[in-house]
Amino acid sequence: MQQTQGIVADARAALRVSPELRFKWQLGGTKENFMAVWNSTERTDRLVAELAAFTHANSDVAHGITLDYEEHYRDNESAVKHGMTAFLRKFKESTGHGTNWWGDNFQFKNLADVAAVQPYIDFVEFNGYFDDDQSYDSKSGWNPHVFELNHATELIQKFGYKSSQILLGIGLSSYSWMNTPKSVLAECAWNGRLGCCPGCAADQGVHCFASNRASHSSLGGSGFRGQLWDKTVADIQAGRAVKWRYNSTRGSYEPYDMSSYGLFYPSAANESVGELTFFNDVPDLERFTDTAKRLDFAGVYTWVATSDALDWRVHRRLWKALNED
């Protein structure tokens, strides 16, 4: 409770500086917990009542929720999907606010009745981050496992969504993988991840955060501030890091191609081994904003916003680009 009150105070302080801000509170949990709630009318009503009480008590900085539900159902869970729809409907009826859904169409259709929840969804946040949004394979078609622009088209044309409900994700933050062989990058590095190939042995590509001070990770955690966006730009310009675009078929996603952008810091002692991380630079920012404007989407969002430079240059640039005629 003390931490929540601190976040509320921070949000109010930010609102005084930028009155246009709107705050969505993340609702997270395990698959088991969520399924237990959505399988029970009593538990659903209790959770809605608690969230509504918080929303009404902090109405100046509580403008809905973002559902961060990174799970997958292995069985037919139609009852749970129906329960999720009831939860989203009751939350909106109780608060007047809708929900943001984070993910991609493959996940969305697996976990929810996509058409039924449309009236209760404010924004669908597509986590394309480091994708080029156009990973199309002439033989296989579009990859259902990562966001491509046809996913937004499908929501609009098949499930009744509006273009104004679509947000594109820009990746300002990433984990890092230390001790990664350069030889495995083309096959194993994709969309903020490392894996799914025989060359990635257990002792290669050690996953780490900014708490490993040898890394260039932009994700902090445990009180550590990660590397900020402007420092990463400087590293690329100085040749300390190399950005590349790769497109190859990998692992369980065969036969689909996956086009993404990655960043590699070669080791000073051995350039064939180094650190893998991911990053969106100025051309990517322009590509995302131009796409959002061209297709009349609601706009873009960033993950994680605090990885911006201290002067918030990325967000100021995005805001300007989205509001230019």
RAFENHU-V79789 format. One record per backbone hydrogen bond with DSSP energy under -0.5 kcal/mol. NH is the residue of the N-H (numbers start at 1). CO is the residue of the C=O. E is the energy in kcal/mol with one decimal. If there is no record, write none. Layout:
nh->(NH/NH)
co->(CO/CO)
e->(E/E)
//
This chain:
nh->(5/6/7/8/9/10/11/12/13/14/15/16/17/18/21/24/25/27/28/29/34/35/36/37/38/39/40/44/44/45/46/47/48/49/50/51/52/53/54/55/56/57/58/59/61/62/63/63/65/66/67/68/68/69/70/71/77/81/82/83/84/85/86/87/88/89/90/91/92/93/94/95/96/99/100/101/102/102/103/106/108/109/110/111/112/114/117/118/120/121/122/122/123/124/125/125/126/126/127/127/128/131/132/136/137/141/143/144/146/149/151/152/153/154/155/156/157/158/159/159/160/161/165/166/167/168/169/170/171/172/172/173/176/177/178/180/181/182/184/185/188/189/190/190/193/195/200/201/204/205/206/207/208/210/211/212/213/215/218/219/220/224/226/227/229/231/232/233/234/235/236/237/238/239/240/241/242/244/246/248/250/251/253/254/256/258/260/260/261/262/263/264/265/266/267/267/273/274/275/276/277/280/284/285/286/287/288/289/290/291/292/293/294/295/296/297/298/298/299/301/303/305/307/308/312/316/317/318/319/320/321/322/323/324/324)
co->(1/2/3/4/5/6/7/8/9/10/11/12/13/14/18/22/64/66/26/68/30/31/32/33/34/35/37/37/40/41/42/43/44/45/46/47/48/49/50/51/52/53/54/56/58/58/23/61/98/25/100/27/66/67/68/69/75/77/78/79/80/81/82/83/84/85/86/87/88/89/90/91/92/120/65/123/67/100/125/144/104/105/106/107/108/112/113/115/117/118/99/120/99/165/101/123/124/167/103/125/126/128/259/134/141/137/135/142/143/133/148/148/149/150/151/152/153/154/154/155/156/155/162/163/124/299/126/301/129/170/303/303/208/276/206/274/179/272/181/182/184/185/188/193/190/188/197/199/201/179/178/205/176/219/220/209/211/212/174/174/218/221/224/217/307/228/228/229/230/231/232/233/234/236/235/235/264/262/260/258/256/196/250/251/253/248/246/258/130/244/277/242/275/264/270/273/270/180/265/177/263/171/281/281/282/283/284/285/286/287/288/289/290/291/293/292/163/166/166/168/170/302/304/305/309/312/313/314/315/316/317/318/319/320/321)
e->(-2.5/-1.8/-2.1/-2.4/-2.1/-2.3/-2.6/-2.2/-2.0/-2.4/-2.2/-1.5/-1.0/-2.8/-2.0/-0.5/-2.4/-3.0/-0.6/-0.5/-2.5/-2.7/-2.0/-1.9/-2.9/-1.2/-1.7/-0.5/-2.5/-2.6/-2.0/-2.5/-2.7/-2.3/-2.2/-2.6/-2.7/-2.2/-2.1/-2.5/-2.7/-2.1/-1.4/-0.9/-1.8/-0.9/-2.8/-0.6/-1.1/-1.7/-3.0/-1.6/-0.9/-1.1/-0.5/-1.6/-0.7/-2.4/-2.3/-2.1/-2.4/-2.1/-2.0/-2.2/-2.6/-2.4/-2.7/-2.5/-2.0/-2.4/-2.1/-1.8/-2.6/-2.2/-2.8/-2.5/-1.3/-0.5/-2.2/-0.7/-3.0/-2.9/-1.1/-1.9/-2.0/-1.2/-1.9/-0.8/-1.9/-1.4/-2.4/-0.6/-0.7/-3.5/-3.7/-0.6/-0.9/-2.5/-1.7/-0.6/-1.5/-3.5/-1.4/-2.1/-2.3/-3.4/-0.8/-0.6/-0.7/-1.7/-2.2/-0.7/-1.6/-2.2/-2.2/-2.0/-3.0/-2.5/-1.0/-0.8/-0.6/-2.3/-2.2/-1.6/-2.4/-1.8/-1.7/-2.7/-0.8/-1.0/-1.5/-2.1/-2.1/-2.2/-2.6/-3.2/-0.5/-3.3/-1.5/-1.2/-2.8/-2.3/-0.5/-1.8/-1.6/-2.0/-1.6/-1.3/-1.9/-1.0/-2.3/-0.5/-2.8/-3.1/-0.6/-1.8/-1.0/-2.3/-1.3/-0.8/-0.6/-2.0/-0.6/-2.4/-2.5/-0.7/-1.5/-2.1/-2.0/-1.9/-2.0/-2.5/-1.9/-1.1/-1.9/-1.4/-2.4/-1.9/-2.3/-0.8/-0.6/-0.7/-1.9/-1.7/-2.2/-1.0/-2.0/-0.5/-1.9/-2.4/-2.7/-2.2/-2.7/-0.7/-0.8/-2.7/-1.9/-2.1/-2.3/-2.4/-2.7/-1.0/-0.6/-2.2/-2.3/-2.1/-2.6/-2.3/-2.6/-2.0/-2.5/-2.2/-2.5/-2.1/-1.0/-2.5/-0.8/-1.7/-1.1/-2.3/-2.1/-0.6/-2.3/-1.9/-2.3/-2.2/-2.1/-2.8/-2.5/-2.1/-2.5/-2.5/-1.2/-0.6/-0.8)
//
